[in-house]
């Protein structure tokens, strides 16, 4: 029997990388094996991957030599960065560059780089419709990833550029879920007006990445966008209403109002939502649901995701329920 080809997964204990690792490990007949690159092999998530059959390797992206060693002998790799751990686009670009150099040195045959648009290619930095952030960005966590695409190309790394969409998990972990107002009603608020926005379950991003690896060399050099469903704010609210068993309203706030909210990164996210609204046709066209379903036949729609996850969404109870 031929040995399985190794896919090295950065962020294997996170949302996207974890989804890819589980997709491969969940298919015993897969032609791939998982090498999980983690900072802390003793963490529970890392130990769970090891129990499932992954090779768990300690590797810090900031340690170029260790990263290169961790990639040696692998067929391919999945690369992702997590901007919200440090809020530094420069650090994110440095991490992407380190991964690209290590991939070239290790001679990988196929890399997937989880990326996003550089929004400055859609509007000039001095465009007054949206404020400039950190002196040189419109949407820092988008722009840093998009700008890093050229690093993989310049290094000659055989790369598929994977455009992701907003996670439905952000309704659980990132504060995007429904809040209860003074009137006792639940509501969600997004600065997207009536525009439909691409969303996806984080696990499905990993499954789509698995589909890209399975499709092989035909995917190299391509930009592939994935989404589970394109939904307006009202449709998000309607889905939540069905799943939670009580009405959820939708408020279309302005990007200015969102940028003024009191939490770290509110200005970045306010610009992000405005980008998705103002360049809606191009943003949606890059994330075709049918193409994602070809890569991942088990692709979830919002109602599917809610069926499994609605109870995890933090929702405050009505005051009368405390009596």
N, C-alpha and C positions, 0 to 999 in steps of 0.2 A: 504494500500500500504506500502511495506517495505521502510524504509528510505534508501536513497542512501549512499553508503560507501564513506568516505571522503579520497581523495588523497591530501596530503599536498605537495605543489610544491615549492621547493627552486628555486630561480631565475625565478619566475613566470613573471617578467617583462623583462626577457632576451630572448635570441634566443631559446634555447632548452626548458626551462621551460615554456616560453610563448607559444611555439608550442603545448606542452602537454595540457596546460590550455585551449587553444582555441579548441583543438580537442575534449576535454570532453564537454566544454560549447556549442560547435556547434552541439552536438547530444542530443536533448532533451530527447530521450529515454535511454540515458546512465544510467548505474547502479551506476555511480560515481558522486560525487560532488567535486568541487575544493576548496581547502583552499590555497590561495596564500600567501606565506610567503615573506614579502617584508620589506626592511629597511625603506622605506618612503611611507606610505599609501596615502599620499596626492599627490604623483606624478601622472601625467596624465595617464601613463600606468597602474598604480594601480587602479585609478578611473575607467578606461575603463574596467578592469577586474571585478570590483564591479558592474558596469552597466550591464555587460554580465551575471551576476549571481554568481560570485565567492565570497566566504567569504575571505575578505582581512584582514590579521593579521600581525601586526608589529612584526618582529623577527629578531634579529641580530645573525648571526652564532657565533659570538664571545661571546655571552651571553648564557652560557650553560643552565641556569635555564629558560630563556625566550624561548629558542629553544625547550626544553623539554615540556614546557607548550603548545607551539604552535602545537606540535605533538599529544598531548593527545586526545584520542577519534578518531584518524584517523585510517583508515584501512591500508593505505600505504603511501609511500612518494617517490618523485623524488628528488634526490640529485645531485647537480652539483656545481663545483667551477669555478671561473674565474681568472685564473693565471695572465692575462694581466692587471689586476687592480693594481697589486703590484709587480709582477716579483719575488715572493718569493716562492720557492718550499716548504720551511719549513712551511710557513703560510698556503699553500694549504693543506699540510698534517695535520696540526693542525685543519683546518676546517673540513676535512674529518673525522678525529677522533672524533670531537665534534658531528658531525651528526650521526656517528655510535653509540656513547654512548647514545645520546638522543633517537635514534630509538629503542635501546634495552630497555631503561627505559620506554618508552611509549608503548612498547609491540606491535610494528607494525607487521602486517602479511606479508607484501611484500614491499620491497624497491628496487628501481632501482638506481644504482650508475653509473653516466656517467663517464666513465673512458677511459684510453688509455694504450698502452703497456708500460711496464718498459723496455726500450731499453737495459738496462744493462743485461737483460736475453738473449739478442741476441749477444752482444759483451761485452767482459770484459772491465772494466773501463780503464785498461792500454793498450787497443787495439789502436795502433797508427793510424789506418785509420781515426779516428775521434777525435777531441780534447775533453779533459775533461773540463767541465764548472762548475763553483762554487765549485770546489774541489771534487765533488762526483757525478756528473751527466754527462750523454751524451746529453740527450734532457730533460732539466729540467721540462718543462711543460707536457711532457709525463711521465717521470720517477716518479714524485711526485704522479700522479694519480695512476699509476700502482702499486707503492709500497703501496699505501693506500688500495688496494683491501684486503690485509690480515687483516686490521683493522676490516672491516665489518665481515669477517669470524671469527676472534678471538672473537668478541663480540657476535657471534651467531645470527647475524641479517639475516633474510631470504632475500637474495639479488639476484637480477639479475644484472650482470655486462654488461653494454651497451657500446660497442666500437663504437665510432663515427668516422666520416670521415671529411675531409676538407669541409668547407662550401663554396658553390658558392657565398654566401653573402660576403665572403672575397674579391671578385672582386670589391665590392662596398665600403666596410668600412675599409678594412685592407691594402689597397695599392697594392693588387695583380692584379689589372686590367690593361688594356693596356695603355701604355705610347706612346706619339708621339715623334719620333726621329727627328734629324736635317733634315732628308730627307722628313719629313712630313708623314711618314708611321707609323701606329700603330703597337705595338709589345708587347707580353708578354714574360717574361723570368722566367724559373724555372730550378733548378739544378737537373732535373730528367732524362735527356737524352731522350730516346725514350720509357721509361717505362710508362705503364698505372697506374694511381693513382686513388683510390676510392675518389669520391666526393659526396656531397649530399646537398640538400636544407635544411637550418636550421629548417624550419617548419616541414619537414618530419622526423627529429629526434624526435620531440615531438609526431608526429602521430605514429611513430613506438613504442615509449614508451607506448602510449595508447594501442596499439595492444598487448604489453607484459602484461600490467595489465589485459586486457581482456582475455588473454590466461591463466591467473591464476597461481596456484601453480606449474604447470608443468615447469614454467620458473625459479623457484627459484633454485639458485645454478649454473645456466648456464651463460656462457659468450656469448652474442649475438652481432654480428657486423652488422652495417647497412651502406648501400651505395645506392645512386641513379643511379650511372653509374661509370664505370672505364674508365678513359680517359687519353690519352697521352697529352703532351703539344701541339702538333700539332693539336689534335682534339679539345682542348680548344680554340685554335686560330681560327680554322675553324668554330666552333660554334659562336664565337664572330663576325667573318667576316659576317656570314649570318645574325646575329641579328642586327649588327650595320650598315650594308649596305656599308662597305668598307673593304679592305683587312687588316687583322691582322696577322702579322708574329709571329713566335715562335723562340726564341733564347734559346738554351740549354746551359746555363752558368754552371760553376762548383760550387760545394758546397763552395770551398774556396772563390770564387768571391762573392757568396751570403753572407757568413759570414762577409765579409769585407764591406758590404753596411752600410751606415751611418744612422741607425735608431735603437732605443732600441729593443733588442731581436733578432737582425739579426743573431748572432751566434747560438742562440737556434733554430731559424727557419732553418738556413743553415744545422745544424745537423739533424733536423727533415726531411727535404727533402732528405738528404743523406740516412737516415735510410729507408725511403719509397722506395728509389731507390735500395739500396744495399740488402735489405731484401724483395724485391718486391713480390715474390711468396707467402711468409708467410703472409705478410701484407695484400695482396689482398684476400687470401684464408679466412682470418678471417672476411671478409666483403662481404658476398654473397648478390647480388642484388635480387635474387629470394626470398631469405628468408626475406629480408626487405619488398618486395612487398606482401608477405603473411601476414605480420603484418600490412601493410599499402597499401591497394589496390590502393590508389590515388598517390602512389610514383611517383615523377617527374623525368624525364630525363632532361639532360642539356638544350635541345631545349625547353622543356616545361617551365623550370625555366626562360630561357631567354625571352620567349614570354611575361612574366609578369614583368620582372625585368630589361631588357636591358636598358631602358631609365634611370634607377637609377645608372648605372655604370658611374662614372665621366670620361669623355673623353674630352681632350682639342681639340678645333676646329683647323682646318688648318688655317695657317696665311692668306691665300687668302680670307677666310670667314670673316675676320675682316675688310677687305678693304671697 
